[in-house]
Amino acid sequence: MNSELEALEAKIEQVVALVHQLRAENDVLKNQMAAAEAERLHLRATMTAARERLEGLVDKIPEDAQ
């Protein structure tokens, strides 16, 4: 009986350790996702600004050159 309890205790400790590890990994992944989302938004804003600038330049081209 005592050995069964010790085995069960060891398994519980392993599960607890795994839960802690997975929570830490989850936090890292959440931070990576947030950083990727921020970069995506920045790139989208940059692309929008570039598109608007190009459209403005195209509008300045004389009609006979288009």
PyRosetta script that sets phi, psi and omega in degrees:
from pyrosetta import init, pose_from_sequence

init()
pose = pose_from_sequence("MNSELEALEAKIEQVVALVHQLRAENDVLKNQMAAAEAERLHLRATMTAARERLEGLVDKIPEDAQ")
pose.set_psi(1, -43.3)
pose.set_omega(1, -178.6)
pose.set_phi(2, -64.5)
pose.set_psi(2, -39.7)
pose.set_omega(2, 179.7)
pose.set_phi(3, -67.9)
pose.set_psi(3, -34.1)
pose.set_omega(3, 177.2)
pose.set_phi(4, -65.4)
pose.set_psi(4, -40.5)
pose.set_omega(4, 177.9)
pose.set_phi(5, -66.0)
pose.set_psi(5, -39.2)
pose.set_omega(5, 178.6)
pose.set_phi(6, -66.2)
pose.set_psi(6, -39.5)
pose.set_omega(6, 177.7)
pose.set_phi(7, -64.9)
pose.set_psi(7, -42.6)
pose.set_omega(7, 178.2)
pose.set_phi(8, -63.6)
pose.set_psi(8, -41.5)
pose.set_omega(8, 178.0)
pose.set_phi(9, -62.3)
pose.set_psi(9, -40.9)
pose.set_omega(9, 178.9)
pose.set_phi(10, -63.5)
pose.set_psi(10, -42.4)
pose.set_omega(10, 179.2)
pose.set_phi(11, -65.5)
pose.set_psi(11, -40.0)
pose.set_omega(11, 177.7)
pose.set_phi(12, -62.8)
pose.set_psi(12, -41.4)
pose.set_omega(12, 178.0)
pose.set_phi(13, -62.8)
pose.set_psi(13, -38.3)
pose.set_omega(13, 177.4)
pose.set_phi(14, -64.7)
pose.set_psi(14, -42.2)
pose.set_omega(14, 179.4)
pose.set_phi(15, -64.3)
pose.set_psi(15, -43.1)
pose.set_omega(15, 179.0)
pose.set_phi(16, -61.9)
pose.set_psi(16, -43.4)
pose.set_omega(16, 178.4)
pose.set_phi(17, -62.5)
pose.set_psi(17, -41.1)
pose.set_omega(17, 178.9)
pose.set_phi(18, -64.9)
pose.set_psi(18, -40.7)
pose.set_omega(18, 177.9)
pose.set_phi(19, -60.6)
pose.set_psi(19, -44.3)
pose.set_omega(19, 179.1)
pose.set_phi(20, -62.7)
pose.set_psi(20, -42.2)
pose.set_omega(20, 179.9)
pose.set_phi(21, -63.7)
pose.set_psi(21, -45.0)
pose.set_omega(21, -178.9)
pose.set_phi(22, -66.5)
pose.set_psi(22, -36.0)
pose.set_omega(22, 176.8)
pose.set_phi(23, -64.8)
pose.set_psi(23, -40.8)
pose.set_omega(23, 178.6)
pose.set_phi(24, -64.1)
pose.set_psi(24, -44.1)
pose.set_omega(24, 177.9)
pose.set_phi(25, -62.6)
pose.set_psi(25, -39.8)
pose.set_omega(25, 178.8)
pose.set_phi(26, -62.2)
pose.set_psi(26, -41.7)
pose.set_omega(26, 177.7)
pose.set_phi(27, -62.2)
pose.set_psi(27, -42.5)
pose.set_omega(27, 178.6)
pose.set_phi(28, -61.8)
pose.set_psi(28, -45.3)
pose.set_omega(28, -179.6)
pose.set_phi(29, -64.6)
pose.set_psi(29, -38.5)
pose.set_omega(29, 176.9)
pose.set_phi(30, -62.0)
pose.set_psi(30, -42.1)
pose.set_omega(30, 178.7)
pose.set_phi(31, -65.4)
pose.set_psi(31, -39.7)
pose.set_omega(31, 178.1)
pose.set_phi(32, -65.5)
pose.set_psi(32, -39.7)
pose.set_omega(32, 177.8)
pose.set_phi(33, -63.4)
pose.set_psi(33, -42.5)
pose.set_omega(33, 179.9)
pose.set_phi(34, -64.1)
pose.set_psi(34, -41.5)
pose.set_omega(34, 179.0)
pose.set_phi(35, -65.7)
pose.set_psi(35, -41.6)
pose.set_omega(35, 179.1)
pose.set_phi(36, -64.6)
pose.set_psi(36, -40.0)
pose.set_omega(36, 178.6)
pose.set_phi(37, -65.2)
pose.set_psi(37, -41.1)
pose.set_omega(37, 178.2)
pose.set_phi(38, -64.1)
pose.set_psi(38, -41.0)
pose.set_omega(38, 178.4)
pose.set_phi(39, -65.5)
pose.set_psi(39, -40.9)
pose.set_omega(39, 178.6)
pose.set_phi(40, -60.1)
pose.set_psi(40, -45.7)
pose.set_omega(40, 179.0)
pose.set_phi(41, -63.4)
pose.set_psi(41, -40.1)
pose.set_omega(41, 178.3)
pose.set_phi(42, -63.2)
pose.set_psi(42, -45.9)
pose.set_omega(42, 179.6)
pose.set_phi(43, -64.0)
pose.set_psi(43, -37.9)
pose.set_omega(43, 178.3)
pose.set_phi(44, -64.0)
pose.set_psi(44, -42.1)
pose.set_omega(44, 178.2)
pose.set_phi(45, -64.4)
pose.set_psi(45, -40.3)
pose.set_omega(45, 178.6)
pose.set_phi(46, -63.5)
pose.set_psi(46, -43.3)
pose.set_omega(46, 179.1)
pose.set_phi(47, -65.5)
pose.set_psi(47, -39.4)
pose.set_omega(47, 178.2)
pose.set_phi(48, -63.3)
pose.set_psi(48, -44.5)
pose.set_omega(48, 179.0)
pose.set_phi(49, -62.9)
pose.set_psi(49, -41.2)
pose.set_omega(49, 179.5)
pose.set_phi(50, -65.6)
pose.set_psi(50, -41.8)
pose.set_omega(50, 178.8)
pose.set_phi(51, -62.0)
pose.set_psi(51, -44.6)
pose.set_omega(51, 179.9)
pose.set_phi(52, -63.7)
pose.set_psi(52, -38.0)
pose.set_omega(52, 179.0)
pose.set_phi(53, -66.1)
pose.set_psi(53, -43.5)
pose.set_omega(53, 178.3)
pose.set_phi(54, -64.1)
pose.set_psi(54, -41.0)
pose.set_omega(54, 177.9)
pose.set_phi(55, -61.9)
pose.set_psi(55, -39.1)
pose.set_omega(55, 177.3)
pose.set_phi(56, -64.5)
pose.set_psi(56, -39.2)
pose.set_omega(56, 178.6)
pose.set_phi(57, -68.4)
pose.set_psi(57, -40.5)
pose.set_omega(57, 178.8)
pose.set_phi(58, -62.9)
pose.set_psi(58, -38.7)
pose.set_omega(58, 179.3)
pose.set_phi(59, -64.5)
pose.set_psi(59, -24.4)
pose.set_omega(59, -179.8)
pose.set_phi(60, -84.2)
pose.set_psi(60, -11.3)
pose.set_omega(60, 179.7)
pose.set_phi(61, -72.3)
pose.set_psi(61, 133.0)
pose.set_omega(61, 179.3)
pose.set_phi(62, -59.3)
pose.set_psi(62, 149.6)
pose.set_omega(62, -176.6)
pose.set_phi(63, -57.7)
pose.set_psi(63, -40.2)
pose.set_omega(63, -176.6)
pose.set_phi(64, -72.1)
pose.set_psi(64, -14.1)
pose.set_omega(64, 178.9)
pose.set_phi(65, -90.7)
pose.set_psi(65, -10.9)
pose.set_omega(65, -177.8)
pose.set_phi(66, -85.6)
pose.dump_pdb("model.pdb")
